[in-house]
Amino acid sequence: FWGGAFIPLLFLAGSGGVAERNRAAVSLALAGVAGFALIVIVLLALQGATATNVRPAGTLNLPELARRAGDFVRETPWLGGRARFDQWLFGLLFAALAAPIAVLPFQGRWVRTLSRSFTPASALLAGVLAPVGVYGLLRIAVPIFPSAAADFAFPLAILAAAGMLLGGLCARLERDWKALAARAAAVSMGGCLLGIATVSETGVQGALLQASGGGLAFAMLLLSIGTQEGRAGGCGLGGSGGNSGGMPRGARLAVVATLAAVSIPGFAGFWGGLTVLIAAFQAGARTPATPAVGFAVLGLAALVGWVLASCALIRALRGACSGPAADATPAPPDLDLCESASLAILGAFALALGIWPSLLLDATRSAAGLLAAILQAAARGGG
């Protein structure tokens, strides 16, 4: 599924024959092939590790692999035995999923790919593929390799917080609305990784809520920006203004999309971000090997990155929709009914999850609690 998901995205990203879109399609192809190859390596290693006389072909059944997680915690001769077998496989699986969820050092290339791609491909990347990457960590990597996940929890938290802070700082320097939205989406996905790294039920549920709400919000925002790009011939922040007069429906939906993306109360991203930050500030008590102040500092850095990216988005929205018109050219046509309905549906789902977060939280509470308990037991056991 992971490899196949990149195939339609390649055609969408390169649509139009524009050189920048072709480069974006090539970048997507490289990321897809590399990630698919790493996943295949992990699957083959798991199949070989589970082979027995009774079942010489091994197994790739996820529940059975999770039950046999302790079998993978063993030393390996690779590179002088510096890492265990489960740590190697967790690292490879994380590397395969890191690029689509914009983890450092892939954030810059991820932002360039989203900003250069055809808008529907950008929306799918930020709204579907990135949340699926988060789900892959929670569904496959963490349950099968809980000891490795616990060992790498604090380094992953550092990676997430650093990416969020860097993304927030870079967002203030962006001069393209689409690139700015991509940078803010990377900050949002960093919050998901930070929640997972807290090895707590609150953090895991926050990561799921942030991935779902952020995916809906940024898909809506990127599609909204795409409507401006198609009508005005670009999405630079310096040349678009006064769209609220010529595109009233488009401006209203852009406001809703931006408010959802900046995670104001009432949208799903607010509850996801809040629970992730709470989990980060409480994480020191759950991971005795890590000083509590360490996660507190990382939580503060993540919060600063979130605020910076949100302020940049609001400033861009203000200039694009309510600022003075750039010139005397006729206003572009407003959104048609199909475009308005498509954006409104995404906004309605993001709003529904924000008003009733229990729709997702109740459905995932038992699984998140079990996963957190496994991670905390692995952390207390020292891997």
N, C-alpha and C positions, 0 to 999 in steps of 0.2 A: 504493500500500500504506500509506504513512504517513498519508494522510488517512483512508483506510478503517478504519485501526486504531482511530481515535477513536470511530467510530460505535457499536460495541457497548459501549465503555467509558462512553459518555454514558448509555445506558440502565441499565447496572449501577451507575454512580455515583449516579444519582438514584433508585434503587429504594427503595420504602418511603414515598415522599411526604413525608419529613421535610424541613423548610425548609433545614437545613444541607446535606443531601445534594443538594437542588435547586441551592443556590448552588455546590456543588462541581461539579455537572454543567455549569452555565453557565460556570464557570471553565475546565473542560476543553474546552468547545465553543469558547471564545474562543482558547485556546491552539492547538487543532487547526486552526481556520480560519486563524489568523495564520501558523502554521508551514507549512500547505499552500500558502498564497498566496506566501510567500517562496520555497518550493521551486519552484513553477511559474514565478516570475520568473527564477530561476536557470536552469531548463531552457530557457525561451524564449531567454534570452541566449546560452546555449551553442549552441542550435540555430541561431541567427542567426550566431554567430561561426564556425561550422563550415560554413556554406553556401558552395558553390562553383558554378561554371557546370555542372560535371558532376553535382553533387548539390545542387540549389538548396534542398532541404528541410533540409540539414544532417544531423547525426547526434547521437544520444544514446547510442550504444554506449559503455559504460563503458571497456572496454580501449582503444578507439580514442581516446576523450577523454583517457585517461591518456597515451597515446603522443604526443598533440598538446598536452601541457601547456605546452610552451614557447610555443605560439602565443598563449596567453592572457596572457602576461607582456608587456603593452604599456600605454602611457600612455592615459589616457582624459580627455576634457574635463570629466567630471562634477565639479562643485564645484571648479572651477579646477585640475583635474589633481592634487589632493592625494593620490590613491591610484590604483594601477594597476587595470586591468580585473580581473585575477585576485584582487586584494585585495578589491575590491567584492563579487565573487561569493562568495568564501570567507566574508566577513563575513556576507552574507545567509544563506548555508547554515548557518553556525554559529548565527546567531540563530534559525533555524527549529528547530534541534535543541537549543538551550540550555535551553529551558523544561522539556522532558521529562527531561533529565539533571540538573536542579536546579542549574544554574550561577547564580552571582550575576549580576544582582539578582533572579532568579526563585526563589531557594531558599525564601523565606518563603511565597510563594503556593503553591509546590509542596507544602510541608509541610502547609499548611492544606487543600489539596485532598485529599491522601491521608488526613489525619486525619478529614475530614468525609465522605468517600465511603463507600459500601457496601463492606464489607471485601473481597469478591472483586475489585472494581474497584481498590482500593488495592493488592492483591497483584499484579494485572496491571500496574499502573503502575510499581511498584518492581521487579518481577521480570521483566517482559517489555519494556515500552515504553522504560524507561530504558536497559537494555543494547542495545536496538535502536538507540537514539540514538547510543550510543558506536560501534556497528558502522557506522552511517551516516557518522560522521566518518572512520573508518578506511577504509571501502570507497569512499566517494564524494568527500568534501571534500578529504582529504589527497592521494590519488593524482592528482586532477585539478588541484589548485592547490597543488603542493608548495612553490613559492617563497613564496606567501602564507602557508602554514602555517609555514614556517621563519621568516618575518618576524614572525609573531605568536606564536611559540613562548613567548618569555619573558613577554609580557603574559598569555597563556593560563595559564601556570604560576602567575603572581601571582593570577589570578582563581581558579584551582583551590585554591591553598593558603589564600587568604583565605576562601573559602567553607568549606573544611574546618575552619579554626580557628574561624570564626564559628559553624558548625554544632555543633562540639564544645562551645563556650561556651553556646550556646542550649540544647543538650540537657540540661545540668544544671539548667535552669530550667523544663523542661517538667513539667507535672503530669498529663499524659494519656499513658498507655502507648503508644497508637497514634501520637500526635504525636511522641513520643520515638523510636519506631521509624522514622518517616518522616524525622526529622531525622538519625538515624544513617545511614539509606539515602542521604541527600543527601551526607553526608560520604564514604560509600563511592564514590558516583559521581564526586565531586571527585577521588578518587584515580585514577580512570580518565583523567580529563582531564589530570591532572598527568603520568601516564605517557606519554600521547601527546605532551605538550609537551616531553618530554625528547629527542625526535627520535632515539631509540635503539631497537635491537632489544629490549633488555631492558625498556625502558619500554612499548613497544607490546605485547609479550607479557604484561607485567604488567597492562596495561589490559584486555586480553582476558580474562585469568584472573580479574581483580577483577570485571569486568562479569558474567561467567558465575557465579562463586561467590557474589558479593554478590547477584545477582539471585535465585538459588536460596534463599540464606539469608534474605533479607528478605521474599521471598514466603512462605516457611514461617513466619517470625516474625509477619507481619501476619495470616496466616490463623489462627495459634495465638491471637493476641490477639483476633481476631474471634470465636473460639469462646467466650472469656470474656465478650466484650461481649454476645453473644446470650443467654448464660445468666444473667449477673449484672446485665444492664441497663446496662452502662457499662464503661469501661476506665480510670477515673481511678486514679492511683497512690495516692491517699490512702484509698480505700475498699475495696480488695481485699486480702485477706491470707488465709493458711492454705489456699490452693487445693490444696496437695499432699495434704491429707487427703481432701477431697471429690471432687477430680478427679485421681486419681493418674496416669492416662495423659496427661491434658492437661498436668499439671505436668512430667512427664518430657519430653514433646515440646517444651514451652516452654523447658526447660533446653537441650535440643539445639539448638533454633532460635536461642536467644540466644548460645550458645557459637559457633555458626556465624557469626552476625552480627558478633560481636566479633573474629572472625578468629583464634581460638586455633590453635596447631599441630594439624594433622590435618584441617583444613577448607580448602577452596579459597581462601577469603579471606586466609588467612595468607600463602600463597605469592604471591598477587596483590599484597597490600600490601607484602610484603617486597621483591619485585622492583621495584615502583614506587619505593619509597624508595631502593633501591640505585641505580636509574637517575637519580633526582633528585640524589643526592650526587655522581654521576659525570658529570652532564650538562655541567658547565662545560668539560670537556676536549673535548666534541664540538661545542660551539657557541662558537667563538672570540670572537664578538662579545659574548658574555655573560660577566661575571665568574663564576668558579667559586663564589665565596662567595655569589653571588645565589641560585643553585639550592640551595646547601647550607642557606641560611636558610629558603628556601621548603620544603625537605624537612623541616626541623625543625618549622616551623609546621604542616605537614600531619600530622606524627607527633603533635604535641601535640593537635590536633583529633581525631585518631583515638582517642587514649588517653582523652580526656575523654568522647567519645561512648560508648566501650566501657564506661567506669566507670559512666556513667549507666544504661546498659542492664543491667549486672549488678546495680546497686543496685535498679532497678525490679523485676528478676526476683526478687531476694531478698525484697522487700517483698510481691510478689504471690503467690509460691508457698510461701514458708517463714516469712513473718511471722505475727504473731498475727491471728486472725480479727477482722474489723471489728465484728461483732455476733453475736447468737445465732441469726440466721436459718439455716434449713436450707441445707446445702451444695448448690450446683447439681449437676445430673447430669453424669457424666463423658462424655468423647467416645465416640461410637459407633464401630463398626468402620470405616465408610466414612471418617469424619473422621480417625481415627487413621491409616488406610492412606494417605490423601492427604498428610498431613504427613510420614509416615515415608518416602514415596517421594522427596519433595523433600530431606529430610535425607540419604537414602542417596546421592543424586546429588552433593550438596555434599560429603559425606564421601569419595565415590569420587574426585572431582576433587582433594580434599586429599591423599589417600593416593597417588594416581597422577596428579599434575599433568601428567605426560608425555603423557597421553591428549589433552590440548589443546595443550600446548607443541610436541610433535612435529608435530602436524598443521598448526600455524601458523608454524613456525620459518622456512621458506623465504619465505613471504609477508611475515612481519614483518621479516626481514632485508632483503628487497628494498625494502620501504617505508622502512625506516630509512636505507638507503643513498641512496635518492632524496632524502629529507629532508636528510641530512647534506651531500650534494652541493649542494643548493639553498642551505643555510646557508653553506657555504664560498664559494659564488658570490655571496653577498650579494643573493639574490633575482633 
